[in-house]
């Protein structure tokens, strides 16, 4: 009898403990935290813990760098245009000198046999420096007076005669002086005589035809 009562008490205690466990309030579970989206514009943490520059911004040019590149490109463009403009002026100066000095070329070819060494040196220097001189004079970089238009037909005889005589002096005359002096260094004066003679051309032109006409109505050459 005592044994049965002990067994009953033990079962009652077990059932009470089970009910206590089942009825015990459970703590509410926290809702899952939402994951933060990846933000490429935020600084990346390095191994030491200090923020670093985002990888996307490492290769992005700054505003200052873009402005410097733009100004450099503009300067380079203006420099290129200026060089091309001067090359064009020198080219047309050489064409003008060669065309107006054509009669003197025949005389230079005939007399070249007498001064075979000095004439080529003096002639090349005369053409080269003369082309540059015409470009400078027509652009008024060196102001020696107003030059006539290239297409002015009324003054062609004066210009052909003056340019031919000047080229003959700068080549054959200088070559003769170099041969007489016995030194080819004198032939370098061909690059001096030609520009000096071209600088005096506006005064000769004004003495014969007056002030040159820069433009004619409806025509611009």
C-alpha positions as CSV (number, residue, x, y, z in Angstrom):
1,X,0.0,0.0,0.0
2,X,2.8,2.4,0.8
3,X,4.5,1.5,-2.4
4,X,1.5,2.3,-4.5
5,X,1.0,5.7,-2.8
6,X,4.7,6.6,-3.5
7,X,4.4,5.6,-7.2
8,X,1.2,7.7,-7.4
9,X,3.0,10.8,-6.0
10,X,5.9,10.3,-8.3
11,X,3.6,10.2,-11.4
12,X,1.7,13.3,-10.1
13,X,5.0,15.2,-9.7
14,X,6.1,14.2,-13.2
15,X,2.8,15.3,-14.8
16,X,3.0,18.6,-12.9
17,X,6.6,19.2,-14.2
18,X,5.5,18.4,-17.8
19,X,2.6,20.8,-17.5
20,X,4.8,23.5,-16.1
21,X,7.3,23.1,-19.0
22,X,4.5,23.2,-21.6
23,X,2.8,26.2,-20.1
24,X,6.0,28.2,-19.4
25,X,6.0,31.4,-21.6
26,X,8.5,31.4,-24.4
27,X,10.4,34.6,-25.3
28,X,9.3,36.0,-28.6
29,X,11.9,35.5,-31.3
30,X,13.4,38.6,-33.0
31,X,12.5,39.1,-36.6
32,X,15.4,38.7,-39.1
33,X,17.2,41.9,-39.8
34,X,17.1,43.0,-43.4
35,X,20.4,42.8,-45.2
36,X,21.9,46.1,-46.2
37,X,22.3,46.5,-50.0
38,X,25.8,46.8,-51.3
39,X,26.6,50.5,-51.8
40,X,29.6,50.9,-54.1
41,X,29.9,54.6,-53.2
42,X,30.7,53.8,-49.6
43,X,34.3,53.7,-48.5
44,X,35.9,50.3,-48.4
45,X,37.5,49.2,-45.1
46,X,41.0,48.1,-45.4
47,X,42.7,45.4,-43.3
48,X,43.8,48.0,-40.8
49,X,40.3,49.3,-40.4
50,X,40.8,52.7,-42.0
51,X,38.5,53.7,-44.9
52,X,39.9,53.6,-48.3
53,X,38.7,55.1,-51.7
54,X,36.1,53.0,-53.5
55,X,37.4,50.9,-56.4
56,X,35.0,52.7,-58.8
57,X,36.5,56.1,-57.9
58,X,40.1,55.1,-58.2
59,X,40.0,55.4,-62.0
60,X,37.5,58.3,-62.3
61,X,39.2,61.5,-63.4
62,X,38.7,64.5,-61.2
63,X,37.2,67.8,-62.4
64,X,40.6,69.5,-62.2
65,X,42.2,66.8,-64.3
66,X,39.5,67.1,-67.0
67,X,39.9,70.9,-67.1
68,X,43.7,70.6,-67.4
69,X,43.3,68.1,-70.3
70,X,40.8,70.4,-72.0
71,X,43.0,73.5,-71.7
72,X,46.1,71.5,-73.0
73,X,44.1,70.3,-76.0
74,X,43.0,73.8,-76.8
75,X,46.6,75.1,-76.6
76,X,47.8,72.3,-78.8
77,X,45.1,73.0,-81.3
78,X,46.0,76.7,-81.5
79,X,49.7,75.8,-81.8
80,X,49.0,73.4,-84.6
81,X,46.8,75.9,-86.5
82,X,49.5,78.5,-86.1
83,X,52.2,76.3,-87.5
84,X,50.1,75.2,-90.4
85,X,49.2,78.8,-91.2
86,X,52.9,79.8,-91.2
87,X,53.9,76.8,-93.4
88,X,51.2,77.9,-95.8
89,X,52.5,81.5,-95.9
90,X,56.1,80.3,-96.5
91,X,54.9,78.0,-99.3
92,X,53.1,80.7,-101.1
93,X,56.1,83.0,-100.5
94,X,58.3,80.5,-102.2
95,X,55.9,80.1,-105.1
96,X,55.7,83.8,-105.6
97,X,59.5,84.2,-105.5
98,X,60.0,81.3,-107.9
99,X,57.4,82.5,-110.4
100,X,58.5,86.1,-110.5
101,X,62.1,85.1,-110.7
102,X,61.7,82.7,-113.6
103,X,63.7,84.7,-116.1
104,X,66.6,84.8,-113.7
105,X,66.6,81.0,-113.4
106,X,67.5,80.7,-117.1
107,X,70.5,82.9,-116.6
108,X,71.6,81.1,-113.5
109,X,71.5,77.7,-115.3
110,X,73.6,79.2,-118.1
111,X,76.2,80.8,-115.8
112,X,76.3,77.9,-113.3
113,X,79.2,76.3,-115.3
114,X,81.4,79.1,-114.4
115,X,80.7,78.8,-110.7
116,X,79.7,75.2,-110.2
117,X,80.2,75.2,-106.4
118,X,79.1,78.6,-105.3
119,X,76.0,79.0,-107.4
120,X,74.0,76.1,-105.8
121,X,74.8,77.2,-102.3
122,X,73.9,80.8,-102.9
123,X,70.8,79.9,-104.9
124,X,69.4,77.5,-102.3
125,X,69.9,80.0,-99.5
126,X,68.4,82.8,-101.6
127,X,65.2,80.8,-102.3
128,X,64.9,79.5,-98.7
129,X,65.4,82.8,-96.9
130,X,63.6,84.7,-99.5
131,X,60.5,82.5,-99.0
132,X,60.5,83.1,-95.3
133,X,61.1,86.8,-95.8
134,X,58.1,87.2,-98.1
135,X,55.9,85.4,-95.5
136,X,57.1,87.7,-92.7
137,X,56.7,90.9,-94.8
138,X,53.2,90.0,-96.1
139,X,52.1,89.1,-92.5
140,X,53.5,92.4,-91.3
141,X,55.6,90.6,-88.7
142,X,58.5,92.8,-90.0
143,X,56.8,96.0,-91.2
144,X,58.7,97.1,-94.3
145,X,55.7,98.6,-96.0
146,X,52.5,97.4,-97.7
147,X,52.9,94.7,-100.4
148,X,50.7,94.5,-103.5
149,X,48.3,91.7,-104.0
150,X,49.7,88.6,-105.7
151,X,47.0,88.7,-108.4
152,X,47.7,92.3,-109.4
153,X,48.3,92.1,-113.1
154,X,49.1,95.7,-113.8
155,X,52.4,95.5,-111.8
156,X,53.6,92.2,-113.0
157,X,56.3,93.7,-115.3
158,X,57.8,95.6,-112.3
159,X,57.7,92.7,-110.0
160,X,59.1,90.2,-112.5
161,X,62.0,92.6,-113.4
162,X,62.8,93.4,-109.8
163,X,62.6,89.8,-108.5
164,X,64.6,88.5,-111.4
165,X,67.4,91.1,-111.0
166,X,67.5,90.5,-107.2
167,X,67.7,86.7,-107.6
168,X,70.4,87.0,-110.2
169,X,72.4,89.2,-107.8
170,X,71.9,86.9,-104.9
171,X,73.1,83.9,-106.8
172,X,75.5,84.7,-109.7
173,X,76.7,87.9,-108.1
174,X,77.4,86.3,-104.7
175,X,78.9,83.2,-106.5
176,X,81.3,85.5,-108.4
177,X,82.3,87.2,-105.2
178,X,82.9,83.9,-103.5
179,X,85.1,82.6,-106.4
180,X,87.1,85.9,-106.4
181,X,87.6,85.6,-102.7
182,X,88.6,82.0,-102.9
183,X,86.2,81.0,-100.1
184,X,82.8,79.3,-100.4
185,X,81.8,80.9,-97.1
186,X,81.1,84.1,-99.1
187,X,78.4,82.1,-100.9
188,X,76.3,82.1,-97.7
189,X,75.6,85.8,-98.3
190,X,73.0,84.7,-100.8
191,X,70.7,84.1,-97.8
192,X,71.3,87.8,-96.8
193,X,71.2,89.6,-100.1
194,X,67.8,88.2,-101.1
195,X,65.9,89.2,-97.9
196,X,67.4,92.6,-97.8
197,X,66.4,93.2,-101.5
198,X,62.9,92.0,-100.8
199,X,62.6,94.4,-97.8
200,X,63.3,97.3,-100.2
201,X,60.7,96.2,-102.7
202,X,57.7,98.2,-101.2
203,X,59.6,101.4,-101.5
204,X,60.4,100.7,-105.2
205,X,56.8,99.8,-105.8
206,X,55.5,103.1,-104.2
207,X,58.0,105.1,-106.2
208,X,56.6,103.6,-109.5
209,X,52.9,102.8,-108.8
210,X,52.1,104.6,-105.5
211,X,50.4,102.9,-102.6
212,X,49.4,99.3,-103.5
213,X,45.8,98.4,-103.8
214,X,45.1,95.8,-101.2
215,X,41.6,94.7,-102.4
216,X,39.5,95.2,-105.5
217,X,35.7,95.2,-105.4
218,X,34.4,91.6,-105.5
219,X,37.9,90.1,-105.8
220,X,40.1,89.0,-103.0
221,X,43.5,87.4,-103.8
